[in-house]
């Protein structure tokens, strides 16, 4: 995953292509049509006609993510890895353009503005590379001193609990448990646990079932200290977004102990 361009606000011009700028209406039409080949054709080397307001940009990005996730690798004529590379390149281009227009705060806020359809699509996709890419972008913002450990950064990360994906939730919890800053570590863990509990208490049955299943897998992952699995599923895909080495077995044990401590404190 190449994040340097995003984090350094690289202003290199986009490569030329024959597609006209994709607007919100274009994305909606492609999503509604559900034509893999047409969608891939349109997003390849695409440029975008972004909305002028930040609010509308979040609507635009929700539809764009849903479109990318609707492209099924197994049923198109393209090689799976080639299709994935087209999708990630298009995602990178889109995010770069939005960052140039709205600034780095846009990236901090984006996870707050994913709608339920987007979260469900992220959860349901067999390929979690888009989810990991988005999570990694926010995680990597800790390299910026003005953003590192701020409440906005912590909230931006914790929102990824809504993906109901146990690999991301486990990585998120271990990240919270291993922060160097003690005060922010507590804030991170408290918000994580509060968000989990609130979702379990307030979500509809289907959403609650997804989260419960993710938690069950998370606990097994921590209990078994399966460092290789988490590294393969998350860390290896994060690439340049990695801010530290993959978590160790000792850190898995710490994560499990701290989760149990929160559970005991409720009784």
N, C-alpha and C positions, 0 to 999 in steps of 0.2 A: 504494500500500500504506500503510495507516494504522497506524503502529507506536507512535504517541505513547501511546495507551492502555496498550499492553503494557509499554512501558519505564517509564512513570510509575505503574504499578500502579493504573490507574484503577478505582475501585470503583463506577462507575455500575451501576445495576441493569440486568439484561437486559430487553429488550422482551418484552411478554406474548405468549403464543401458546397455541394449543389443544393442542399436543403435550405429553404427559407427559414427564418427565425420561428421556432415553435412557440406558440402562444398558449395561454391557459385553455382556450377553446380547442386548439389543435390537440392538446394532451387529452382533454376530455373525450374528443371524438375517437382518438386512437384507443383509449381505454375501453370505451363503449363497444368499439368494433371487435376487439379481442383477436385481431389478426397478428399472429407472431411475426411473420415475415415483414409485414408492413411496419409494425412497431420497430423492429430491429433496423429496417431501412431508414426510418425517420430519425432515430436517435443516433445513428452512426455519424460521427463528426458533426453533430448538430450544434447549432447556435440557438439562442433562446430570446424571446421577447418577454422580458420580465415585467411584472406589474410595477407601478411607481410607488405604491405604498407597502410598508413592511407587512401590514396585516394581510394584504392580498398576496404577498410573496409566500406567506405560510400556506395559504390555500393552494397556490401554484405548486409548491414543493410537495404537499400531501398528494396531489393528483399525480405528480411526476413519479414519486416513490411507488405509488400503487401501480402505475403503468409499468415501471421496471420490474416489479415483483410479479406482474401478470404474465411476463414473458417466460414461458415454460421451456426449459433447456432440452427436455427429452423429446419434444414433439416438432422442433424446427429442423431445418435442413443444415444448420450450422453446427460445427463442432462445439461441444459444451463449453470447453475452456475459452474458445474464441468468442462465443456469445457472452460469456461472463466478462471477458475483457472489454467488449463493446459496452456492456452495461456499466461497468465501473468507470470507464473513460468518460462516458456521458454524464454519469453522476458527478465525477470530479469537475468536469467543465461547468455543469450547472451550479454547483456549490461555489466554485471560484467566481462566477459571475455575480451570484447573490452576495458574496462577501465584498466584492468590489463596490457593489451598489449600496449595501446596508451596513457594512462594517462587521467587526468580529463579534459584536454583541448579538448579531443575528444567529450565529452558531450556538451561543450560550442559550438562546431562547427557543431554538427549534424544537427540542424534545417536549417543551411545554405545549406546543401547538400541533403535535401529531394528533389526528382525530382517531376515533375508535377503529374505523376501517383500516387506517394505516397501521395501527398497532396489531390488529388481527392479521393483516397481510404479512407483516414482518414476522409474526409468530408462526404463521402457517407455512411459510416458505421452507421447502426442504433445504435450500441453499441459504445459509445464514450470512453470506459474505456481505450483503448490503447492510444488514443490521450491525455486523461487526465493524464495518467501515464507518458508519454513523457514530457508533459508540466510541470508536477509536479517535475520531476527530475531536469530540468533546474531552475525552480523556487526555489527549495530547496538549490541550490548552493549558495544562498545569505547567508546561514549560515557560509560559509567559508570566513573568513575576507579578504583573498587575492583575492577573486573573487567578493565579495559583491559590487554591484553598479558599477562595471567596465563597460566600453563601450562594451566589449565582452559579458558580461552577459546580458546587456540590449538588445543588438542586437539578442542574442540567444533567448530571450523571444519574442521580437517583431516579429521575423520570424513566430511565430505561428499564426499571422494574416492570413497567407496563407492557414490555415485550413478552412477559411470561415465558422467557427462555432461560432455562436453568444455567447454561454456560455463562451467559452475560450476568445474571444475578449473582452467581458464585464469584465471578471475577470482580464484580462491583463490591461485594461484601469483603472480600480479601483485600481489595484496594483500600477500603475504609479502615480495616483492622491494622494495616501496615503503614499508614501515614506517619511521617516523622513528627509532625506537629500535634502535640497531645490534645490541645483545645479543639482544633479542627477535626481531629480524629473522633472525638466524642460527638461533635456536632454531626459529622458524617454518619456515624453509626446510629445515632438517635433518629435522624431523619430517615435513614434506611428502614429501621424497625417500625417507626411510626407509619411510613408509607405502606409497608407490607401489611400491618395490622389494619389500617384504614381500608385498604383495598379488599382484604378478606371480609371485613364487616359490612362494606357498602356495595360491593359489586353484585351484579345479577348472577344467577346460578352458573351460567356457562362461563363467564369471565372468572368467577371464583374457582371453578373447577380447573381452568387452565393454570391459574396461579398456584393452587394447591398441588397440582401435579409437578409444576416447576420446582416448588419448595421441596417436595419429596425427593426429586432427583438431586437437588442441591445438597440436601442433608446426606444422601448416599455418597455423593462426590466428596464432600468434606470428610465424612467418616472413613472412607476408604483411602483418603489422601491420594486421589488419582491425579497426580501432577501431570503425567504425560498426556492424559485425555484433555485436560483444560488447556495445556500449552498448545496442543495440536488444533483444538477447536477455536481458540481465541488468540493466544499470544502470537502464534505463527502467522495468523492472518492480519494482526495489527501492524506488523512491519515497523515502519518508522514512527508509528504512534506509540510504540513501547517506551515507557518512561522508566522501566526497571526490568530486571530479569524475570523470567517466569517464577511463579510462587513455588516455594519449597514445601516439602512434607511437614516441616516444623511450622511453617506459616499456615498450612491447612489445619494443623492441630490447634493453633492459636485461634483461627477463625471459628472452628467448631466449639472450642471452650468459651469464646466470647458470646457466641450465639446461645449457648446453653445458659450462660450467666444472665443474659437478658430474659430468657424464658423463666428462670428461677426467680428473678426479681419481680415478676408479675404475680407470683403466688405468695 
